[in-house]
Amino acid sequence: FTLSITVDIVPEDNSQLSGLYKSSGLYCTQCEAMGFRRITYFMDRPDVMTKYTVAVTADKKSCPVLLSNGNRLSLTDNPDGTHTATWEDPHPKPSYLFALVAGNLYSHEGTFAAMEGRDVKCEILVEPVNKDKCEHALQSLMKAMRWDEVTFGRCYDLSNYMLVAVNDFNMGAMENKGLNIFNSKYVLARPDTATDADYEAIEGVIGHEYFHNWTGNRVTLRDWFQLTLKEGLTVFRDQQFSADHTSHAVKRIDDVKIVRAHQYPEDAGPMCHPVRPESYIAMDNFYTATVYDKGAEVVRMYHTLLGPEGFRKGMDLYFTRHDGHAVTCDDFRAAMADANDRDLTQFERWYFQSGTPTLTVQETHDMGTQQYTLTLTQSGPVTDGQAAFLPYHMPVRVGLLDGISGVPLSVTHMGVKASDHLLELTDLTQKFVFSGVPTRPVLSVLRNYSAPVKVVCERADADLLFLMGRDTDPFNRWDAGQTYMRQLVSAMVHDKDMEVPGEFTDALRSTLFDPLLDGSLKALALTLPSEKELSGDLPLPVPVEALHAARTRIIHTIALRLEKELTEVYHRLSGKAYEFSQTDVNNRRVKNVCLFYLSHCGEKGLTLAYSQFKGADNMTDSISALVTLASHRCSQREQALEAFYTQWEQDPLVIDKWFSAQALSQAPDVYERCRSLESHPAFSLDNPNRARSLISAFCAGNHANFHRSDGAGYVWLADTVLALHVKNPQLAARMVQAFNPYKRYDCVRQDMMRAQLERLRDTGKGEGEGETLSKDVLEIVNRALA
């Protein structure tokens, strides 16, 4: 039978940005996870798949462009001044992948020559005012298409691929079949308006959404509990893509920094959940760092255990078995196991156990037998729904380094002689014996971060500094420095008179001039962990003021001791005209880290920052100087902020950077300044990017000032959530999670944060719209208070 349904909806009033809504004159959709039901009645589970033929009719003058998924069948003019476009998607898909766009758009086009011999029309569609900011997005798309053909044998399956940029979007982008809809910040780029980091993020996000064509679209989900099957897998794919086009070492470090800064706290808080969640109230709340980033680490462990060739065999079998199907994480695991004849039954625990595991490392060396013994023990929290901690199947990559040169020793384990060994830890405790080790080596453990775990390993400061300067594994070289910095901050929190050891600043000096390290690796090695990251390493309650003071004191000490060297490197790397090449990106990164430290050397450093701001020919150098100045109460700060706003007030994405520069400031007046910016004519809670640029940046990224002793930051966050929870519940729910770790703080701060959570919860006892808290926010508030 045929069922016909007519619905009346008002996209102009849809502030939730879910379903069909209007953004800056453009009609567009966002249907994941459950937005299609806001357009029409539908069984919108992801396993309900069908083919779509869509006719879109609109006024021809205001909406000259009419788009939907698939291939356009026809475009006809109507007598009443409207026109109608008819689109057909030949591939069955779930409703969350439905897309529709109508409005006035400029198309920046290119042609991709597929390996199958077909030409694919690629379009980047933007508001006409942004037509000169599309080329990087187009090239990124075609890079991703070629990479997926070569790396995974996946070819695109339609004759056209469209990517639309919209200003109001709750997420980064959406992988709708053949018609991706993007937050404009992940599309628009020009050297004077976008930073190097923006360029890299655009390439990565465009790659991510394109790769979903196979991992998410062609093979989709049986139910929303399997979300990591598409998101974790596709994050891993986009990480590999970005690493192949930039630097594997830098990309790996950046990815682990995200896990530690966002996923570790999630695991330690009330929103702790497995990679494959067992239940939810609001599905939108589970687009989390655990599902995405820890999920990507789980996929990476398959790659580590099976090797690149074995992983590719598993992927090929997965696509062969399940193309056009809605499947589960277990189906993916079975394909990997069957393709490689491996028993991966125990590996399933990575999907259903929550919390961050701990890997405890003990080592002994017998000079007489020339044997080295490594004892590894795994443990983990017992979280809700778990009877006990069950040991994981955990890949642990290790190297034994010569204690003088740092060269990896070729040693024997289980009959295999090598300089790098992949150990498979499957019991709670296992011993691994290496022979042919004449002298005590320096252990490099969990190389390339081979499993998403915390490592407990007693190390002398000398060993950490040795690894920081000599480890041949770039990730562990960086991580040794970070471990030393975390231990140093912790020691200085408890001993306010402690001096920064000279050996540490000597090691940083060596890093700064090391010819074997590129500028990006140097910048990462010279940067201290954030206060938010450091707060997870300290005994409870988190000493907010002492942590801020200790970290600031280390920054000042580094700046003053290395002022001469920092100045030399800064000037050597300055003055070159902008070019977006990997070498220049690396040089700008280390140059701007030098500038950050020099700004702590007094007036001459601030003068240097202002000079860079005035003379910058690109946004990377301009915003770096502005962010540096924004943290100091000086005349140059106000001059730079005013000049920047005057120059860029017509460009929303650049003005987002202006708001964030002030929200992240470490100047003592930052809270008062941020509250005054709420009244700025350019600020609006209606645009998610703008709300995140000011309020989220302050609450989630400015640890000491959000947790100020009078609790004003907590009140501001709760006020914002109450203002947003009806108009945009997804955005409100993401913001309120800044309260999640409140039990880690002192009693006074706990009481103040709890009071705001209870205030939000009590809003949920009303009956009318605006009085009843949205279920997205209520779920998080109740979990925090439980």
VOGU-3710 file (C-alpha; in Angstrom, 3 decimals, decimal comma):
1> ftlsitvdiv> 0,000/0,000/0,000  0,996/3,645/-0,269  0,921/5,870/2,800  0,815/9,638/2,196  1,546/12,074/5,013  1,329/15,868/4,896  3,047/17,808/7,665  3,261/21,490/8,575  6,566/22,609/10,123  8,182/26,009/10,630
11> pednsqlsgl> 11,931/25,760/9,919  12,398/29,475/10,691  11,421/28,835/14,332  13,523/25,692/14,778  16,253/26,934/17,123  17,196/23,375/18,136  18,957/22,975/14,750  17,627/19,411/14,565  15,369/18,326/11,701  14,713/20,988/9,034
21> ykssglyctq> 15,727/24,526/10,028  16,725/27,839/8,513  20,236/29,234/8,982  21,182/32,678/7,630  18,610/32,432/4,843  19,496/28,827/4,029  17,168/25,863/4,609  19,046/22,767/5,747  18,632/19,555/7,709  20,369/17,700/10,525
31> ceamgfrrit> 18,766/14,315/11,135  21,307/12,391/13,235  20,490/10,948/15,646  16,704/11,438/15,778  16,051/14,601/13,811  14,058/13,044/10,961  11,043/12,617/13,268  11,036/16,416/13,590  10,329/16,589/9,832  7,794/13,793/9,447
41> yfmdrpdvmt> 6,615/10,628/11,143  9,083/7,803/10,576  10,545/4,716/12,196  13,881/6,451/12,472  16,021/3,678/13,901  19,299/3,321/11,964  18,445/-0,222/10,795  15,290/0,948/8,973  16,730/1,538/5,514  14,988/2,538/2,296
51> kytvavtadk> 15,595/4,336/-0,993  14,560/7,985/-1,265  13,196/10,020/-4,161  12,850/13,660/-3,104  11,145/16,550/-4,893  12,028/19,979/-3,481  9,943/23,021/-4,486  10,787/26,589/-3,487  10,767/30,192/-4,681  13,304/30,436/-7,472
61> kscpvllsng> 14,645/33,881/-6,498  15,275/33,247/-2,800  16,232/29,574/-3,239  17,933/29,166/-6,611  19,732/26,040/-5,364  17,694/22,944/-4,350  19,612/19,879/-3,133  19,022/16,424/-1,693  20,868/13,104/-1,556  21,992/11,196/-4,615
71> nrlsltdnpd> 21,676/12,125/-8,280  19,467/14,914/-9,647  16,834/13,576/-12,034  15,267/16,874/-13,115  14,979/20,620/-12,489  11,820/22,332/-13,758  10,356/25,841/-13,548  6,783/26,242/-12,324  4,236/28,894/-13,447  4,001/30,437/-9,962
81> gthtatwedp> 7,667/31,536/-9,784  8,827/28,422/-7,966  10,970/25,635/-9,306  11,245/21,950/-8,440  14,303/19,710/-8,241  13,888/15,949/-8,060  16,655/13,832/-6,578  17,079/10,071/-6,316  19,462/8,186/-4,066  19,900/4,654/-5,466
91> hpkpsylfal> 21,379/3,319/-2,219  19,158/2,251/0,703  19,913/4,370/3,751  18,593/5,059/7,244  16,680/8,309/7,742  19,485/9,900/9,771  21,400/10,219/6,462  18,589/12,133/4,729  19,542/15,669/3,706  17,888/18,666/2,097
101> vagnlysheg> 19,305/22,124/1,350  17,635/25,121/-0,308  18,915/28,671/-0,677  21,274/31,002/-2,492  24,630/29,238/-2,769  27,809/29,599/-4,799  29,262/26,350/-6,136  33,036/25,898/-6,252  33,505/22,861/-8,511  36,121/20,331/-9,427
111> tfaamegrdv> 36,298/16,925/-11,086  37,698/13,823/-9,446  38,959/11,100/-11,770  38,064/7,890/-9,951  40,282/4,825/-10,317  37,306/2,976/-11,817  37,450/5,341/-14,796  34,471/7,535/-13,836  34,499/11,296/-13,328  32,880/12,543/-10,125
121> kceilvepvn> 31,648/16,130/-9,936  32,756/17,624/-6,596  31,087/20,782/-5,297  31,781/23,005/-2,292  28,631/25,130/-1,811  28,852/28,292/0,295  27,253/31,690/0,689  28,402/33,872/-2,242  30,351/36,169/0,100  32,637/33,202/0,935
131> kdkcehalqs> 33,380/32,060/-2,604  37,109/32,795/-2,253  37,497/30,448/0,755  36,666/27,100/-0,897  39,725/25,803/-2,704  41,360/24,151/0,315  38,120/22,302/1,100  37,845/21,087/-2,499  41,436/19,836/-2,544  40,926/18,161/0,848
141> lmkamrwdev> 37,889/16,310/-0,472  39,701/15,005/-3,528  42,722/14,008/-1,397  40,380/11,977/0,821  38,720/10,305/-2,154  42,080/9,249/-3,604  43,439/8,098/-0,222  40,441/5,837/0,434  40,823/4,266/-3,009  44,515/3,559/-2,494
151> tfgrcydlsn> 44,528/2,649/1,202  41,278/0,701/1,558  40,148/0,045/-2,015  36,952/2,044/-1,442  35,639/3,925/-4,473  32,907/6,554/-4,461  29,559/5,314/-5,747  27,641/8,351/-7,088  28,244/10,753/-9,975  28,428/13,834/-7,740
161> ymlvavndfn> 29,571/14,749/-4,229  28,277/17,935/-2,597  29,480/19,644/0,555  27,471/22,585/1,972  28,722/25,064/4,600  26,187/26,507/7,072  26,756/29,020/9,858  24,480/27,499/12,513  25,339/23,873/13,238  25,523/21,952/16,509
171> mgamenkgln> 28,291/19,598/15,427  31,317/19,693/13,157  29,696/18,155/10,111  27,299/15,437/8,939  27,982/12,627/6,469  24,602/12,538/4,672  24,911/10,347/1,588  26,419/12,443/-1,210  25,338/15,728/0,446  27,487/16,532/3,465
181> ifnskyvlar> 26,392/19,481/5,604  29,225/21,211/7,438  29,706/23,768/10,131  31,274/26,574/8,100  34,363/26,621/10,345  35,368/23,271/8,819  35,074/24,496/5,214  36,072/28,144/4,844  39,771/28,955/4,670  41,998/31,719/3,394
191> pdtatdadye> 45,468/32,450/4,825  44,414/35,775/6,338  41,276/34,327/8,001  42,217/30,717/8,898  45,110/29,390/10,958  47,373/26,467/10,162  45,344/24,475/12,697  42,145/25,451/10,849  43,599/24,238/7,558  44,519/20,895/9,113
201> aiegvighey> 41,155/20,566/10,867  39,294/21,246/7,616  41,252/18,529/5,835  40,682/16,097/8,712  36,955/16,716/9,121  36,279/16,631/5,384  38,188/13,363/5,255  36,185/12,029/8,198  32,814/12,758/6,613  33,902/11,395/3,245
211> fhnwtgnrvt> 35,200/8,155/4,809  31,763/7,666/6,366  30,518/6,898/2,850  31,680/3,327/3,493  32,079/3,174/7,283  28,648/4,437/8,301  26,654/4,836/5,106  27,216/1,741/2,943  27,673/-0,290/6,146  25,543/1,242/8,871
221> lrdwfqltlk> 24,363/0,515/12,429  21,861/-1,977/13,760  21,065/0,395/16,642  22,471/3,524/18,276  24,355/1,517/20,911  26,747/0,594/18,061  27,605/4,253/17,365  31,351/3,683/17,789  31,182/1,168/14,928  30,932/4,090/12,541
231> egltvfrdqq> 32,410/6,950/14,561  35,375/5,276/16,267  36,252/3,441/13,052  35,961/6,573/10,934  37,964/8,687/13,418  40,761/6,108/13,117  40,547/6,346/9,331  40,679/10,145/9,361  43,629/10,028/11,791  45,557/7,783/9,408
241> fsadhtshav> 44,646/10,029/6,473  45,850/13,170/8,257  49,018/11,449/9,443  49,846/10,374/5,889  49,506/13,983/4,713  51,256/15,733/7,615  53,424/14,035/10,262  52,682/10,649/11,823  54,473/11,601/15,038  52,771/14,977/15,501
251> kriddvkivr> 49,353/13,589/14,587  49,733/10,714/17,047  50,637/13,102/19,854  47,729/15,418/19,019  45,285/12,488/19,054  46,515/11,228/22,427  46,318/14,744/23,863  42,602/14,740/22,984  42,098/11,377/24,698  43,867/12,526/27,861
261> ahqypedagp> 42,276/15,969/27,994  38,698/14,892/27,240  38,211/11,136/27,409  40,131/10,418/30,618  38,032/12,955/32,595  34,881/11,479/31,033  35,940/8,027/32,243  36,551/9,445/35,726  33,231/11,301/35,989  29,485/10,704/36,104
271> mchpvrpesy> 29,203/10,337/32,312  31,535/7,317/32,361  30,247/4,735/29,893  31,623/1,937/27,723  32,696/2,463/24,123  29,464/0,620/23,326  26,936/2,203/25,760  24,364/-0,028/27,411  21,594/2,573/27,825  20,713/6,216/27,275
281> iamdnfytat> 17,897/8,689/27,823  18,954/11,206/25,174  21,038/9,664/22,388  22,562/13,046/21,546  24,448/12,868/24,860  26,484/9,891/23,671  28,359/11,614/20,877  31,256/11,586/23,305  35,031/11,376/23,494  34,600/7,779/24,678
291> vydkgaevvr> 32,590/6,725/21,621  34,728/8,702/19,155  38,268/8,947/20,481  38,557/5,922/22,756  36,606/4,072/20,059  39,316/5,066/17,575  41,974/3,747/19,962  40,137/0,410/20,107  40,205/0,228/16,296  43,888/1,189/16,354
301> myhtllgpeg> 44,574/-1,792/18,641  43,211/-4,117/15,953  45,638/-2,420/13,552  48,507/-2,863/16,047  47,726/-6,509/16,813  47,107/-7,575/13,218  49,514/-5,264/11,408  48,601/-3,046/8,418  48,119/-5,998/6,048  46,014/-7,987/8,510
311> frkgmdlyft> 43,888/-4,962/9,271  43,279/-4,375/5,550  42,251/-8,036/5,145  39,781/-7,592/7,991  38,358/-4,414/6,469  37,957/-6,071/3,079  36,047/-8,973/4,634  33,905/-6,560/6,667  32,830/-4,680/3,520  32,279/-7,878/1,544
321> rhdghavtcd> 30,075/-9,389/4,234  28,092/-6,328/5,251  27,769/-3,875/2,363  24,199/-2,549/2,508  23,577/-3,990/5,973  22,979/-2,583/9,474  25,474/-4,325/11,745  27,154/-4,408/15,173  30,572/-4,007/16,768  30,652/-7,804/17,117
331> dfraamadan> 30,305/-8,151/13,336  33,362/-5,938/12,869  35,355/-7,933/15,436  34,335/-11,195/13,734  35,552/-9,936/10,353  38,924/-8,990/11,833  39,230/-12,376/13,583  38,097/-14,480/10,640  40,243/-12,689/8,056  43,350/-13,260/10,169
341> drdltqferw> 42,469/-16,588/11,832  42,828/-14,969/15,262  40,823/-15,529/18,426  39,653/-12,039/19,438  36,971/-13,161/21,918  38,665/-11,440/24,868  39,043/-8,251/22,845  35,277/-7,661/23,183  35,899/-6,407/26,743  37,133/-3,129/25,241
351> yfqsgtptlt> 33,537/-2,565/24,124  31,583/-3,329/27,304  33,904/-2,357/30,178  34,085/1,311/31,086  36,773/3,362/32,776  40,443/3,904/31,958  42,653/0,851/32,686  45,992/1,186/34,449  49,128/-0,608/33,304  51,645/-1,087/36,126
361> vqethdmgtq> 55,207/-1,784/35,008  58,010/-3,422/37,025  61,431/-4,297/35,665  64,460/-6,309/36,805  67,807/-6,949/35,156  70,230/-9,807/35,861  73,684/-8,926/34,598  74,941/-12,474/35,157  72,368/-14,150/32,897  71,972/-11,057/30,715
371> qytltltqsg> 68,231/-11,399/31,173  65,783/-8,546/31,548  62,325/-9,285/33,008  59,318/-7,055/32,526  56,276/-7,634/34,759  53,083/-6,063/33,491  49,914/-5,818/35,565  46,604/-4,447/34,372  43,831/-3,130/36,589  40,811/-0,908/36,240
381> pvtdgqaafl> 37,840/0,606/38,017  34,688/-1,387/38,666  32,034/0,978/37,337  28,248/0,800/37,182  26,957/-2,458/35,737  30,247/-4,356/36,170  30,641/-7,151/38,711  34,455/-7,088/38,574  37,324/-5,888/36,414  38,112/-8,386/33,654
391> pyhmpvrvgl> 41,561/-8,330/32,023  41,746/-6,909/28,520  43,563/-8,218/25,477  46,087/-5,370/25,520  48,879/-4,710/22,981  51,962/-3,247/24,709  54,780/-2,168/22,400  58,185/-1,883/24,109  61,777/-1,083/23,277  64,934/-1,449/25,403
401> ldgisgvpls> 67,298/1,465/24,847  71,040/1,607/25,356  71,606/3,653/28,506  74,208/5,913/26,868  73,265/6,396/23,220  69,537/5,733/23,408  69,800/3,343/20,446  67,219/0,492/20,702  68,914/-2,773/21,636  68,311/-5,855/19,528
411> vthmgvkasd> 67,186/-8,394/22,142  65,441/-11,759/22,078  61,950/-12,525/23,364  60,151/-15,828/22,682  62,824/-16,724/20,118  62,439/-13,490/18,169  65,356/-11,036/18,075  64,296/-7,450/17,421  64,712/-3,881/18,633  60,962/-3,374/19,067
421> hlleltdltq> 58,603/-5,977/20,541  54,815/-6,136/20,604  53,717/-7,855/23,815  50,166/-9,164/24,184  48,963/-8,820/27,772  45,876/-10,972/28,379  46,125/-11,895/32,079  45,946/-9,612/35,092  49,725/-10,089/35,505  52,309/-11,492/33,084
431> kfvfsgvptr> 56,089/-11,718/32,995  58,017/-11,152/29,770  61,685/-12,223/29,677  64,254/-10,785/27,236  67,689/-12,325/26,728  70,909/-10,883/25,380  70,739/-7,739/27,531  74,275/-7,225/28,931  73,678/-3,953/30,812  70,675/-2,313/32,402
441> pvlsvlrnys> 68,618/-0,772/29,579  66,285/2,206/29,706  62,728/1,000/29,103  60,539/2,656/26,467  57,067/1,238/27,188  53,710/1,635/25,426  55,453/2,985/22,352  53,228/4,994/20,022  50,605/4,748/22,791  49,737/1,189/21,757
451> apvkvvcera> 46,761/0,959/24,165  44,525/3,628/25,788  45,767/3,114/29,349  47,449/5,014/32,130  50,974/3,820/32,871  52,363/3,507/36,386  56,110/3,030/36,231  58,577/4,229/38,839  61,240/6,206/37,030  64,066/8,377/38,212
461> dadllflmgr> 64,044/11,930/36,883  67,278/11,093/35,086  65,571/8,324/33,099  62,709/10,614/32,092  65,122/13,318/30,943  67,143/10,670/29,095  64,009/9,465/27,233  62,975/13,062/26,620  66,233/13,656/24,804  66,989/10,300/23,174
471> dtdpfnrwda> 64,013/7,952/22,754  63,680/6,921/19,112  59,903/6,596/19,455  58,637/10,181/18,921  55,511/9,686/21,012  57,416/8,296/24,006  60,050/10,993/23,688  57,318/13,624/24,000  55,482/11,660/26,701  58,582/11,349/28,871
481> gqtymrqlvs> 58,800/15,136/28,929  55,112/15,428/29,762  55,489/12,904/32,602  58,425/14,867/33,988  56,420/18,100/33,769  53,413/16,555/35,537  55,620/15,270/38,346  57,364/18,631/38,611  54,072/20,530/38,862  52,833/18,086/41,493
491> amvhdkdmev> 56,001/18,527/43,551  55,847/22,327/43,316  52,163/22,341/44,331  53,183/20,747/47,624  56,455/22,659/48,042  55,960/26,321/47,218  59,671/27,042/47,756  60,891/24,414/45,325  62,949/25,646/42,378  62,654/24,341/38,849
501> pgeftdalrs> 65,628/21,969/38,358  68,325/23,213/36,037  68,504/19,822/34,298  64,927/20,351/33,088  65,527/23,729/31,456  68,806/22,344/30,053  66,776/19,535/28,434  64,346/22,069/26,949  67,284/24,063/25,592  68,625/20,934/23,898
511> tlfdplldgs> 65,186/20,210/22,463  64,910/23,728/21,070  68,126/23,275/19,051  67,825/19,559/18,220  68,333/19,302/14,420  66,511/15,946/14,277  63,207/17,379/15,527  60,857/19,395/13,334  59,286/22,577/14,654  55,922/20,985/15,479
521> lkalaltlps> 57,558/18,326/17,662  59,655/21,011/19,355  56,526/23,091/20,019  54,768/20,102/21,568  57,814/19,220/23,695  58,126/22,799/24,988  54,462/23,099/25,989  53,350/22,241/29,524  50,214/20,140/30,039  47,132/22,292/30,668
531> ekelsgdlpl> 45,812/22,858/34,177  42,779/20,750/33,307  45,034/17,825/32,352  47,261/18,339/35,398  44,250/18,377/37,731  43,702/14,684/36,965  47,166/13,774/38,304  46,924/15,475/41,687  45,609/14,069/44,981  42,073/15,198/45,778
541> pvpvealhaa> 40,759/17,748/46,321  42,264/19,553/43,335  44,246/22,549/44,686  43,045/25,106/42,129  45,092/28,116/43,210  48,260/26,153/44,038  48,111/24,326/40,698  47,755/27,584/38,788  50,593/29,186/40,757  52,969/26,227/40,266
551> rtriihtial> 52,361/25,975/36,520  52,726/29,760/36,109  55,979/29,721/38,093  57,429/27,026/35,810  56,462/29,056/32,717  58,160/32,162/34,118  61,292/30,186/34,998  61,570/28,623/31,534  61,062/32,031/29,940  63,743/33,771/31,998
561> rlekeltevy> 66,354/31,004/31,831  65,950/30,463/28,087  65,231/34,059/27,066  68,372/34,340/24,938  67,758/31,042/23,110  64,023/31,682/22,655  64,784/35,115/21,215  67,357/33,699/18,831  65,001/31,017/17,488  62,082/33,465/17,275
571> hrlsgkayef> 64,001/35,961/15,135  65,544/33,240/12,971  62,076/31,952/12,058  60,411/35,358/11,590  60,053/37,543/8,515  59,210/34,919/5,907  56,151/35,489/3,706  53,264/33,115/4,423  53,178/29,751/2,734  51,067/26,752/3,711
581> sqtdvnnrrv> 53,732/24,055/3,564  54,580/21,512/6,253  57,989/23,068/6,878  56,491/26,539/7,308  53,696/25,214/9,539  56,325/23,551/11,751  58,389/26,757/11,919  55,388/28,928/12,800  54,443/26,571/15,624  57,788/26,668/17,374
591> knvclfylsh> 58,151/30,406/16,694  54,818/31,138/18,389  55,663/28,947/21,391  58,841/31,031/21,728  56,708/34,184/21,590  54,431/32,840/24,335  57,386/32,334/26,678  59,017/35,649/25,752  55,804/37,469/26,702  56,599/36,391/30,282
601> cgekgltlay> 59,949/38,202/30,177  58,521/41,666/30,657  57,793/44,648/28,429  60,140/43,701/25,607  58,336/40,400/25,128  54,961/42,156/24,961  56,382/44,682/22,504  57,586/41,777/20,363  54,094/40,216/20,433  52,455/43,496/19,429
611> sqfkgadnmt> 54,962/43,967/16,628  54,113/40,489/15,298  50,398/41,264/15,557  50,723/44,473/13,545  52,954/42,947/10,882  51,338/39,526/10,457  50,395/38,517/6,909  48,438/35,452/8,070  45,899/34,493/10,719  48,210/31,998/12,454
621> dsisalvtla> 50,691/34,667/13,478  48,014/37,285/14,071  45,860/35,238/16,448  48,908/33,759/18,211  50,093/37,251/19,041  46,581/38,333/20,063  46,112/35,323/22,385  49,513/36,033/23,927  48,682/39,709/24,537  45,194/38,902/25,855
631> shrcsqreqa> 46,692/37,202/28,927  48,537/40,333/30,042  47,125/43,573/31,417  49,001/45,939/29,162  48,232/48,776/26,758  49,091/46,603/23,776  46,310/44,180/24,708  43,551/46,742/24,277  45,071/48,177/21,112  45,363/44,743/19,516
641> leafytqweq> 41,863/43,608/20,514  40,303/46,782/19,148  42,272/46,641/15,885  41,475/42,961/15,358  37,743/43,467/15,851  37,635/46,511/13,585  39,390/44,613/10,806  37,303/41,429/11,025  33,872/42,373/12,404  32,172/41,214/9,169
651> dplvidkwfs> 33,698/37,714/9,312  31,868/35,547/11,901  34,469/32,780/12,112  37,299/35,233/12,739  35,279/37,058/15,394  34,782/33,689/17,121  38,573/33,656/17,536  38,436/37,170/19,000  35,931/36,041/21,650  37,962/32,917/22,479
661> aqalsqapdv> 41,209/34,852/22,831  39,586/36,811/25,646  37,788/33,849/27,214  41,043/31,889/27,544  43,017/34,835/28,942  44,913/34,344/32,187  44,646/38,047/33,054  43,023/38,666/36,464  40,042/40,513/34,945  39,062/37,719/32,538
671> yercrslesh> 35,737/36,826/34,194  34,515/40,415/34,295  35,595/40,940/30,694  33,777/37,794/29,547  30,558/38,795/31,272  30,718/42,188/29,598  31,208/40,477/26,224  27,806/38,814/26,642  26,341/42,257/25,942  28,536/42,863/22,910
681> pafsldnpnr> 26,473/43,441/19,740  28,356/40,606/18,004  27,462/38,030/20,667  24,443/35,750/20,461  23,511/32,475/22,106  21,557/31,560/18,971  24,734/30,668/17,066  26,461/27,564/18,536  29,927/28,621/17,339  29,592/31,999/19,012
691> arslisafca> 28,291/30,527/22,275  31,141/28,005/22,328  33,736/30,655/21,475  33,008/32,606/24,644  31,191/30,575/27,290  32,432/27,057/26,536  35,964/28,361/26,043  35,863/29,969/29,498  34,125/27,137/31,374  35,935/24,200/29,763
701> gnhanfhrsd> 39,259/25,802/28,845  40,081/28,323/31,582  40,467/26,070/34,616  41,610/28,507/37,289  39,129/31,224/36,378  36,103/28,950/35,932  36,858/27,508/39,377  37,398/30,930/40,993  36,772/30,878/44,719  33,538/32,918/44,715
711> gagyvwladt> 31,732/30,479/42,381  30,762/33,194/39,895  31,816/31,006/36,966  29,456/28,268/38,134  26,500/30,646/38,278  27,300/31,938/34,797  27,340/28,419/33,362  24,030/27,491/34,991  22,440/30,743/33,787  23,581/29,930/30,249
721> vlalhvknpq> 22,227/26,380/30,376  18,851/27,679/31,554  18,813/30,178/28,699  19,652/27,482/26,158  17,970/24,270/27,259  14,725/24,864/25,353  16,048/26,636/22,272  19,060/24,318/21,804  19,110/21,338/24,192  22,088/19,665/22,484
731> laarmvqafn> 24,309/22,708/23,008  23,075/23,158/26,589  23,818/19,506/27,372  27,373/19,790/26,104  27,979/22,932/28,138  26,618/21,580/31,424  29,204/18,795/31,373  31,767/21,274/32,689  30,163/20,516/36,089  30,762/16,753/35,819
741> pykrydcvrq> 34,048/16,552/37,778  32,717/18,695/40,658  33,358/15,988/43,284  37,094/16,302/42,618  37,214/19,748/44,218  37,222/21,074/47,782  34,051/21,098/49,875  33,311/24,775/49,280  33,559/24,470/45,502  31,650/21,189/45,580
751> dmmraqlerl> 28,809/22,847/47,454  28,675/25,754/45,009  28,669/23,498/41,937  26,143/21,127/43,508  23,874/24,082/44,242  23,870/25,025/40,555  23,223/21,414/39,495  20,308/21,237/41,941  19,026/24,533/40,613  19,030/23,028/37,130
761> rdtgkgegeg> 17,444/19,787/38,323  14,672/21,671/40,110  13,847/23,423/36,844  12,886/19,967/35,631  9,969/19,882/38,068  7,941/22,450/36,128  5,209/21,619/33,652  5,306/24,194/30,850  7,827/24,713/28,068  10,828/26,490/29,532
771> etlskdvlei> 9,947/25,141/32,984  10,654/21,476/32,273  14,348/20,850/31,752  15,151/19,242/28,399  15,872/15,525/28,715  19,319/16,055/27,163  20,349/18,315/30,052  18,359/16,496/32,729  20,111/13,184/32,029  23,545/14,740/32,595
781> vnrala> 22,463/16,706/35,668  20,903/13,635/37,293  23,964/11,502/36,572  26,224/14,168/38,072  24,113/14,395/41,239  23,623/10,622/41,603
//
